[in-house]
Amino acid sequence: MSSILTVLALLLVMILFLILGVPIGYTFFFVGFVGITLHLGVFQAFSLMRQTVYGETQNYLLATIPMFVLMAIVLDESGILEDIFDAMDSWTKGVFPGGLAIGTTFANGAFAAMSGSSTAGAAAFAKIAHPNMKRFGYDDRLTMGTVAASGTFAMMFPPSIALIIYGILTETSIGQLFIAGMIPGILTAFAYVIIILAWVKMNPSITGEAVETDSWSTRIGLSKPLIPALLLILFILGGLYFGVVTAVEAGAFGAAGAIILSVVIYDMRLDGLLRAINETLRITTFIFIVIIGAMFFSRYIAITGLVTDLIQLVTALDIGKYQLLAIIILCYLFLGMFMNQIAILVLTLPITYPTMVDGFGMHPLLFGIVIIKTVEIGMVTPPLGLNVYVASSSVDIDPWVTFKGAVRFIVPDLLILILLVAFPVLVLYLPGLMY
């Protein structure tokens, strides 16, 4: 009981630090150090900190992160984002009701396969999609709701940074996680299209004036610049699927290919490449500190025996696996409303993963996809959905306007989450076929 009270007190300290703006990586180190000191003494705390920092920096899988981050930022700097938006809109506008919103949805999905960052997709497409859709009279609720919701695709489609973090923290195959996220991600994209079609059907005025359909030659012409980048993505996914490359090697090929394409085809200059490298270093440093701090915090959790006690408590209460999973999902939905996805994962996985996977036998791939999907929903859930605020601030729109549009997409998200739990084959089928 004393161990549980100590953990709860330190978790309250952690929450206070986060509210005060202390970087989460340093917060993990502080709380872990204090906790281990209280249990084992200060010398043992210093020893475990040294072992953790040295051991985790030698983790080969960490090399996956800078590679895919560099790939995403280089492609973004190349200007391909505008090409993606123009091409997707060309294929859908005038063809379907709300075609520009559907095009934005698919464009965000394509960018997700290159970026791995939910907030980056929301911010980038808000700047591109909003002016274009406003020009044709689209309601801001539809425009911004679509942008904020479809930005979450980056958490499910490879090379999702969230899936990489989950794989590293739980020692689950990153390649299998990438493949496992494909069907749920595709289902989500088409569910969003159905919501847009239904919304426009019930309220046709929300799309403003009619939009002319582009000719086939225009569509093909706008799509041609995307072919090299799409081939690069297919090569990476194919290599992972057939076991030709590991996740780290795939990231290295992706980064090298992105640089070559951006310089040779998309005419990126040296200053753009240098900006991409500098931003990669900044993001990677932040993620590494968070991961290493989380691992140190996990050692403290292991020392307390909290997970074992929690499993015994749940068993004594006679709570079933799915009842416990429902409670965990509700907690993740709440956290997702106001915390960064990386922060949520590193804060909670040391407790939730062993409880569900080791204690109740849930498949680690299934648990990972369910948790990532849940956190993804929280990114657009009022009152503090992060993606909504990021997208709204990018174009100076009232966040509540964006929330009014984004909440419509929460319903299909929740339905798909239920489907994933009810039919694990949607997650496990493709990884089961891998090499």
Disulfide bonds with the S-S distance in Angstrom:
none
